[in-house]
């Protein structure tokens, strides 16, 4: 980099840091810094909305202070006619603040149903591919506290169990890459304040007001519940209590896997003893789900109903030999042992 560019960069960094003279911005950043604890280079997924732009500002300040490299990627889903124009405008907006970004485009056939879910998975796929290419272990997204509330109600509407209800937390892992949501404890109004006072503008996604999407309908439901007295702080306490209960179950699942399963050295098969199935149903259910996901080499777990059917057959059949298939696995019952191998 030339001395001239270095001076421009330093000046822009100084201008960014000067934004923290705003007392409220400083308090928001300080909370972000205290909760993030990132010590390695990272990727930031950018949509152009107020949440992701707030994340751009906070992570840029963080990277300057911690001397880390932050890579910013805007996802162009090409689901709307003007999506490419919007992506370029976001890139130009970030450039004004010396936040270098690149655009990742989603080519190929687009879904006609379950659009938001498919788009979300594709977004993660593009970011993870880039992370592996750069040897980056962590991707940051702009999800916040309001997103967690929405996700909770969406999972309820789908009949999710305890693990599903509390799965939307600060940390997740996809395809061996860490997914962090460092703003999960922030209310949306604070992120709007950051974006409004730093960038002055943002991209408005029309799908956020389209009732055909379940998330939009859930968002309106939560607003109505708040008007009827829903206390978000008490709701957050409920989620925390459920999370604690979930961690207890996880402990016993891990114990069941350790005590009652044997993994071959080449990881080609796992043997489950009879005691593996003599646990509370939820422990057995999660244990077997994890076994099938591991042996079948799948990112997503198989559907719960199918796992329940397998458990019922394994525990209910009097036959000494049963052969079942699920999740790219062959499950054999031989005498009192269960052998799980990958299906070829």
Buried (B, 14 or more C-beta within 10 A) or exposed (E): EEEEEEEEEEEBBEEBBEBBEBEEBEEBBEBBBEEBEBEEBBBBBBBBBBBBBBBBBBBBBBBBEBEBEBBBBBBBBBBEEEBBEBBEBBBEBBEEBBBEBEBBBBEEEEEEEEBBEBBBBBBBBBBBEBBEEEEBBBBBBBBBBBBBBBBBBBBEEEEBBBBBBBBBEBEBEBEEBBBBBBBBBBEBEBBBBBBBBBBEEBBEBEBEEEEEBBBBBBBEBBEEBEEEEBEBEEBBEEBEEBBEEBEEBEEBBBEBBEEBBEBEEEEEBBBBBEEBBEBEEBBBBBBBBBBBBBBBEEEEBBEBEEBBEBBEBBEEEEEEEBEBEBBBBBBBBEEEEBBBBBEE
